[in-house]
Amino acid sequence: GGDAVHAPTPFAPPRAPAGKTLSVTVHDTVPWTHPETLTARGVSWHRSMIARAARRASGLVVPTRAVADELAVLIDVDVPVRVVPHGVRVWPEPAELDLPEQYVLALGTIEPRKGIDVLIDAVTALDGTALVLAGQPGWGGVDPVALALERGLPAERLRVLGKVTDAELATVLRRAGVLAVPSLAEGFGLGLLEAMAAGVPVVHTDVPALAEVAGGAGVVVPRGDAAALAKALREVLGSPSLAADLVRSGRERARAFTWRRAAEAVWAIHRRAHE
């Protein structure tokens, strides 16, 4: 039933069913901007499905203005595009986890565009600070343990948790000294927002979508620059006042993002299409 169909990924019907409207979410432009970080089949599939939605859907939903701007340059978009930022969830009670006393945290799928190699180089330069990675392995064969061995980060300073439960994620966030987001490309950066909501200072790269979501509430470093990342992490970990300022501004920024607001914005696309 209902008059609206929303596809939360490009895996969507070829066109809106009779008498209904169709909105399709496009999370990022990585298949065009960083195709080397996906399989050839993945690049082809995403490009064709997104291009089809841009011609036939009632509207596209993107998480940031950065993605909207990039799409407009990369493909022909014949339908309305609505920027609908993601929301932040309510955290459960934390779980029991054995974690280092002080650590830099990184969240998300372990894959080439996440900049894990740069992050390992940066953390290696921080005396005694550990790195905790929370996220499932993705495409590309990125092996953090092998990278750490190759780049000189002692094994005892790296903790690879893999995929974590919501309760475990609440724990790793609560105890982190800083969240690092060293990505080369992103469409939104949900981990960044989750960290801000949890009261964790954030250091992120200058990817446009990350800068848009952070809204000035994080420390920005150039993509691929391990020395700049190490310097920023060292400053946050070594300055309680800077960390407190980032926590305060991050919490304030995160309050602007709710799933209810996102749902209402998506529904507005369908309402307009029916008018």
C-alpha positions in Angstrom: 0.0 0.0 0.0 0.9 3.7 0.1 1.6 6.2 -2.7 5.4 6.4 -2.2 8.4 4.2 -2.8 11.8 5.1 -1.3 14.9 3.2 -2.2 17.6 3.8 0.5 20.3 2.7 -2.0 20.6 2.9 -5.9 19.1 -0.7 -5.9 15.7 0.7 -7.0 12.9 -0.1 -9.4 13.6 1.0 -13.0 10.8 3.6 -12.6 8.0 4.6 -10.2 5.2 2.0 -10.1 1.9 3.2 -11.6 0.3 5.8 -9.5 3.2 6.1 -7.1 6.3 8.3 -6.6 9.9 7.0 -6.4 12.8 8.6 -4.5 16.3 7.1 -4.6 19.2 7.8 -2.2 22.6 8.3 -3.7 25.1 8.1 -0.8 28.3 9.3 -2.6 30.0 9.8 -6.0 32.9 7.4 -5.4 32.1 5.3 -8.5 33.2 8.3 -10.5 35.7 10.1 -8.3 37.6 7.1 -6.9 36.7 4.1 -9.1 40.0 2.4 -8.1 38.6 1.8 -4.6 35.8 -0.4 -6.0 35.6 -3.5 -8.1 35.1 -2.9 -11.8 31.6 -4.6 -11.6 30.7 -2.4 -8.6 31.7 0.8 -10.5 29.7 -0.2 -13.6 26.6 -1.2 -11.5 26.6 1.9 -9.4 27.1 4.2 -12.3 24.3 2.7 -14.4 21.8 2.5 -11.5 22.5 6.1 -10.3 22.3 7.4 -13.9 19.0 5.6 -14.4 17.5 7.0 -11.2 18.7 10.5 -12.2 16.5 10.1 -15.3 13.5 8.2 -14.1 12.9 8.7 -10.4 10.6 11.3 -8.9 13.6 12.7 -7.0 17.0 11.9 -5.7 18.1 12.1 -2.0 21.7 12.9 -1.2 23.2 13.2 2.3 25.2 16.4 1.6 25.4 19.4 -0.7 28.8 18.2 -1.7 27.3 15.1 -3.2 24.6 17.1 -5.0 27.2 19.4 -6.5 29.4 16.5 -7.6 26.5 14.6 -9.2 25.5 17.7 -11.2 28.9 17.8 -12.7 29.4 14.1 -13.3 26.0 13.0 -14.8 22.9 14.5 -16.3 20.3 14.8 -13.6 16.8 15.3 -14.9 14.9 15.1 -11.5 14.9 17.2 -8.3 17.7 16.6 -5.9 17.1 17.0 -2.2 19.9 17.2 0.4 18.8 15.1 3.4 21.5 14.7 6.1 21.5 11.4 8.1 20.5 11.4 11.7 22.3 10.2 14.9 21.0 7.2 16.9 20.4 6.9 20.6 23.2 4.8 22.1 22.5 1.7 24.2 24.3 0.8 27.4 28.0 0.3 26.8 29.5 -3.2 26.6 32.5 -4.6 28.4 35.6 -4.4 26.2 39.3 -4.6 26.9 40.7 -1.4 25.4 44.0 0.5 25.6 44.2 3.3 28.1 44.6 6.0 25.4 43.8 5.5 21.8 42.9 7.1 18.5 39.7 5.6 17.1 38.7 5.0 13.5 35.2 3.8 12.5 34.0 2.3 9.2 34.6 -0.4 6.7 38.2 -1.2 6.1 38.8 -0.4 2.5 41.2 1.6 0.3 39.4 5.0 0.3 39.3 5.1 4.1 43.0 6.1 4.3 44.0 3.5 6.9 47.6 3.5 5.7 47.9 7.2 6.3 46.3 6.8 9.7 48.8 4.1 10.7 51.7 6.3 9.7 50.3 9.1 11.8 49.7 7.0 14.9 53.1 5.5 14.6 54.5 9.0 15.1 52.6 9.4 18.4 54.6 8.1 21.3 52.8 5.2 23.0 49.3 6.1 21.7 47.3 3.1 20.4 45.0 2.8 17.4 41.6 1.1 17.6 39.8 0.2 14.3 36.1 -0.7 14.5 34.6 -1.8 11.3 34.2 -4.8 9.1 36.6 -5.7 6.3 35.6 -4.4 2.9 36.7 -4.8 -0.7 40.4 -4.2 -1.6 42.3 -6.5 0.7 43.4 -3.8 3.2 45.1 -5.6 6.0 45.7 -3.2 9.0 47.9 -5.7 10.8 50.2 -6.1 7.8 50.3 -2.4 7.2 51.2 -1.8 10.9 54.1 -4.3 10.6 55.3 -2.8 7.4 55.1 0.8 8.7 56.6 0.3 12.2 53.5 0.5 14.4 54.1 -2.0 17.2 51.5 -4.8 17.4 50.5 -4.0 20.9 49.5 -0.5 19.8 47.0 -1.7 17.2 43.6 -3.2 18.1 41.4 -4.4 15.1 37.9 -5.1 16.5 36.2 -5.9 13.2 32.4 -5.4 13.1 31.0 -4.3 16.4 27.6 -4.3 18.0 25.9 -1.0 18.9 26.8 -1.6 22.6 30.4 -2.2 21.7 30.5 0.9 19.5 29.1 2.9 22.4 32.0 1.7 24.5 34.8 2.4 22.0 33.4 5.9 21.4 33.0 6.7 25.1 36.6 5.8 25.9 38.3 7.2 22.8 40.7 10.1 23.1 39.9 11.3 19.6 38.2 10.1 16.4 40.3 10.2 13.2 38.6 10.3 9.8 41.4 10.0 7.3 39.2 9.2 4.3 40.1 10.1 0.7 36.4 10.2 -0.3 33.0 10.2 1.5 29.4 11.1 0.8 28.5 11.9 4.4 30.7 10.6 7.2 28.2 9.1 9.7 31.0 8.0 12.1 32.2 11.6 12.4 28.7 12.6 13.4 28.3 9.7 15.8 31.5 10.6 17.5 30.5 14.2 17.9 27.1 13.1 19.4 29.0 10.9 21.8 31.3 13.7 23.0 34.5 12.6 21.2 36.8 15.2 19.5 37.2 14.7 15.8 40.0 15.2 13.4 39.0 14.7 9.7 40.3 15.2 6.2 39.3 18.0 3.9 36.9 15.9 1.9 34.0 18.3 1.1 31.3 16.1 2.5 33.1 15.7 5.8 33.8 19.4 6.1 30.1 20.1 5.4 28.8 17.6 8.1 31.4 18.7 10.7 30.5 22.4 10.2 33.7 23.6 11.7 33.4 21.5 14.8 36.4 19.3 13.9 40.1 19.8 13.1 40.7 19.6 9.4 43.8 18.1 7.7 44.7 17.6 4.1 43.9 14.2 2.6 46.8 11.8 2.4 49.1 13.9 4.7 50.2 11.7 7.6 52.4 14.4 9.1 49.6 16.9 9.3 47.3 14.2 10.7 49.8 13.2 13.4 50.3 16.8 14.4 46.5 17.4 14.7 46.0 14.2 16.7 48.9 15.1 19.0 47.5 18.5 19.6 44.0 17.2 20.5 45.4 14.4 22.8 47.8 16.8 24.5 45.5 19.7 25.1 42.5 19.2 27.4 41.2 22.7 26.6 41.2 22.1 22.8 39.6 18.7 23.3 36.9 20.2 25.5 36.2 22.9 22.9 35.9 20.3 20.2 33.6 18.2 22.3 31.3 21.1 23.1 31.1 22.3 19.5 30.7 18.7 18.2 27.8 18.0 20.5 26.1 21.2 19.4 26.6 20.3 15.7 25.3 16.8 16.1 22.0 18.0 17.6 21.1 19.4 14.2 20.9 15.9 12.7 17.9 13.7 13.5 16.4 10.7 11.7 12.9 12.3 12.2 14.0 15.4 10.3 15.6 13.1 7.6 12.3 11.1 7.2 10.2 14.3 7.0 12.5 15.7 4.3 12.2 12.5 2.2 8.5 12.4 2.5 8.4 16.0 1.3 9.8 14.9 -2.0 6.9 12.5 -2.5 4.3 15.1 -1.3 5.6 17.6 -3.9 5.6 15.0 -6.7 1.9 14.3 -6.0 0.9 18.0 -6.0 
